[in-house]
Amino acid sequence: SHIYKKNHDVTKTWKGKTEQLLRVDDHDFTMRPAFGGPAIPVGVDVQVESLDSISEVDMDFTMTLYLRHYWKDERLSFPSTTNKSMTFDGRLVKKIWVPDVFFVHSKRSFIHDTTTDNIMLRVFPDGHVLYSMRITVTAMCNMDFSRFPLDSQTCSLELESYAYTDEDLMLYWKNGNESLKTDEKISLSQFLIQKFHTTSRLAFYSSTGWYNRLYINFTLHRHIFFFLLQTYFPATLMVMLSWVSFWIDHRAVPARVSLGITTVLTMSTIITGVNASMPRVSYIKAVDIYLWVSFVFVFLSVLEYAAVNYLTTVQERKERKLRERFPCTCGIPHSKTMMLDGNYSESDANSLAGYTRNQVVPEEENQERMVVHLAMSNESNSSRKRGLKGHVGLRIIQNSHAIDKYSRLIFPGTYIFFNLIYWSVFS
């Protein structure tokens, strides 16, 4: 049979208290170790458990981490034959000296206390101390949104001693960049975590002096696919939808006006929704450029129909005046009647230059055509031809159908050109 030996229970053999073993009552622990001598080195390492959230509106981030300090306090040395350390919870921390490290630019922070305070203190026989705690901290992050949402943000969590200057406490990363560990499962919904690294430098305060400051830096790259679906794609569809108006008959006023107003209001809603989830910065963001240019295209499509409708009204008014001025073509000597359609092209207009007195135009034409009476005498034949050319050129410029025809090419071509420049600059 095997004989199992129980582990030696130190609490039975040691009749004193832990404070007596560590000689806590024999020293003044309100003062740092080796007070009056050189600065005490305090090593730090951090293990990041999670990045809980990144807030663009509040411009901060929330991180949960394990913060560990390493230093030597000979006042806590104790005799030991096994050279094993002694581990304690947070109750002993209140009775000894510990570094007063705080988080610079912290908004909120707390030590987890479920089920008890998440604090661990480990003391070695030679006086070396390991002090560890689990903390959740919300700190400020200065973000630049000039390229939002095609941006990358660099945030940092800063650690510093509150009371002790660099002459009393030397804060440093215990193992350089290896002092920062991260959980492989860390992920964010909108960001890709690219890099974690550590730095350190001195911070100066005019009233107290120089302090050692440690930095936990991490770079975040924003996922663009979410914004493509929620912002860019709907805005592009609204611009393309506004182009449908160019293929609708200019006489269908309710259809074209309703389509234009709907696209304008939809673009306004998209812009309002994007700005509601962003801080009110005083500079222009990349998404603002895209949305406002798209809004301008939609608004110009509405103005395009306003111009078409106005020119059509002016054209019809002139046709009515001509009909009232020449109600009948009979009985007018030395005059010829010519039928001009409102949709004639430049080739038709150029053919007018060769018009002679012997040419006769049929009178059985559509009622929507305009009747132009050209009274040409032998004395003023050439001057009448020049006047007719200028009149026809003006009619071509005022042709409402030509405006829609050109808009079908100009609007899509200009918008595609804008997209090429936009994505080449910001991507």
HELIX and SHEET records of a PDB file:
HELIX    1   1 VAL A   10  THR A   13  1                                   4    
HELIX    2   2 THR A   18  LEU A   21  1                                   4    
HELIX    3   3 VAL A   24  ASP A   26  5                                   3    
HELIX    4   4 GLU A   74  LEU A   76  5                                   3    
HELIX    5   5 GLY A   90  VAL A   93  1                                   4    
HELIX    6   6 GLY A  176  SER A  179  5                                   4    
HELIX    7   7 PHE A  225  PHE A  227  1                                   3    
HELIX    8   8 LEU A  228  TYR A  232  3                                   5    
HELIX    9   9 PHE A  233  SER A  242  1                                  10    
HELIX   10  10 TRP A  243  TRP A  247  5                                   5    
HELIX   11  11 VAL A  253  ALA A  276  1                                  24    
HELIX   12  12 ALA A  286  ARG A  325  1                                  40    
HELIX   13  13 GLU A  346  SER A  351  1                                   6    
HELIX   14  14 LEU A  352  GLY A  354  5                                   3    
HELIX   15  15 ASN A  381  ILE A  397  1                                  17    
HELIX   16  16 SER A  400  PHE A  426  1                                  27    
SHEET    1   A 6 MET A  86  PHE A  88  0                                        
SHEET    2   A 6 ILE A 119  VAL A 123 -1                                        
SHEET    3   A 6 HIS A 128  MET A 140 -1                                        
SHEET    4   A 6 ASP A  60  LYS A  72 -1                                        
SHEET    5   A 6 ILE A  40  SER A  55 -1                                        
SHEET    6   A 6 LEU A 169  TRP A 173  1                                        
SHEET    1   B 6 MET A  86  PHE A  88  0                                        
SHEET    2   B 6 ILE A 119  VAL A 123 -1                                        
SHEET    3   B 6 HIS A 128  MET A 140 -1                                        
SHEET    4   B 6 ASP A  60  LYS A  72 -1                                        
SHEET    5   B 6 ILE A  40  SER A  55 -1                                        
SHEET    6   B 6 LEU A 180  THR A 182  1                                        
SHEET    1   C 4 MET A  86  PHE A  88  0                                        
SHEET    2   C 4 ILE A 119  VAL A 123 -1                                        
SHEET    3   C 4 HIS A 128  MET A 140 -1                                        
SHEET    4   C 4 SER A 106  ILE A 111 -1                                        
SHEET    1   D 4 VAL A 101  VAL A 104  0                                        
SHEET    2   D 4 SER A 152  SER A 161 -1                                        
SHEET    3   D 4 GLY A 209  ARG A 222 -1                                        
SHEET    4   D 4 PHE A 191  TYR A 205 -1                                        
SHEET    1   E 2 SER A 335  LEU A 340  0                                        
SHEET    2   E 2 MET A 370  ALA A 375 -1                                        
END                                                                             
